[in-house]
């Protein structure tokens, strides 16, 4: 089970990486690395996911300094934070940044 403090410590210490998929999704939504970092540093864990064969993960919701909502799915690999995917939550999947549609 993940804790937001651990995630924020990894971001602060630059002990994280984007998966290939995560980086592509970030680019698809025109999000900068700084925006993802901002969202993680002020975010909360919205959902925790059990190990489905690739390890446990969690969904973090956070906002940029300009109020843009971002969802980040995080995992852990060899002690580092793995950013699995990144996206801007939107209907129909999400009613708002905190609720599924």
C-alpha positions in Angstrom: 0.0 0.0 0.0 1.4 3.4 -1.0 1.6 6.5 1.1 1.6 10.0 -0.4 4.6 11.0 1.7 6.7 8.3 0.1 5.6 9.5 -3.4 6.4 13.1 -2.5 9.8 12.2 -1.1 10.7 10.3 -4.3 9.7 13.3 -6.4 11.6 15.7 -4.1 14.7 13.5 -4.4 14.4 13.0 -8.1 14.1 9.2 -7.5 11.4 8.5 -10.1 11.0 7.8 -13.8 8.3 7.7 -16.4 7.4 4.5 -18.1 7.4 4.7 -21.8 3.6 4.6 -21.8 3.4 7.2 -19.0 5.7 9.6 -20.9 3.7 9.2 -24.1 0.3 9.8 -22.3 1.9 12.9 -20.6 2.8 14.2 -24.1 -0.6 13.3 -25.5 -2.3 15.5 -22.9 0.3 18.3 -23.4 1.5 18.0 -19.8 5.0 19.1 -18.8 7.2 17.1 -16.4 7.0 20.1 -14.0 3.1 19.9 -14.0 3.2 16.2 -13.2 5.7 16.9 -10.3 3.5 19.8 -9.0 0.4 17.5 -9.0 2.3 14.8 -7.2 3.7 17.1 -4.6 0.3 18.5 -3.7 -1.8 15.4 -4.5 -3.7 12.8 -2.6 -4.1 9.1 -3.2 -7.5 8.5 -4.6 -7.4 4.7 -5.2 -5.0 1.8 -4.3 -4.7 -1.2 -6.7 -3.6 -4.7 -5.7 -0.8 -6.5 -7.5 -2.2 -7.6 -10.9 1.1 -9.2 -12.0 3.2 -6.1 -12.3 3.1 -5.0 -8.7 0.9 -2.8 -6.6 0.0 0.7 -7.8 -2.1 3.7 -6.9 -4.0 6.6 -8.5 -3.0 10.1 -7.3 -5.0 13.2 -8.1 -3.3 16.5 -7.9 -3.4 20.0 -9.4 -0.9 22.2 -11.1 -0.3 25.7 -9.6 -2.8 26.9 -12.2 -5.5 24.5 -11.0 -5.3 21.9 -13.8 -6.3 18.5 -12.5 -4.0 15.6 -13.3 -4.3 11.9 -12.5 -1.1 9.9 -12.1 -0.9 6.1 -11.7 2.2 5.3 -9.7 4.0 2.1 -8.8 7.4 1.1 -7.4 10.3 -0.5 -9.1 13.6 -1.3 -7.4 13.1 1.4 -4.8 12.1 4.2 -7.3 8.8 5.7 -8.0 7.5 4.5 -11.4 5.0 6.8 -13.1 2.9 4.3 -15.1 0.4 6.7 -16.8 -0.6 10.3 -16.6 -3.8 11.9 -17.9 -6.3 14.7 -17.4 -9.5 13.2 -15.9 -12.5 13.9 -18.0 -16.0 12.6 -18.7 -17.3 10.0 -19.2 -14.8 8.2 -17.2 -14.7 10.8 -14.4 -17.4 13.2 -13.3 -14.8 15.4 -11.7 -11.2 14.8 -10.5 -12.4 12.8 -7.5 -15.3 10.8 -8.8 -15.7 8.1 -11.5 -18.5 8.7 -14.0 
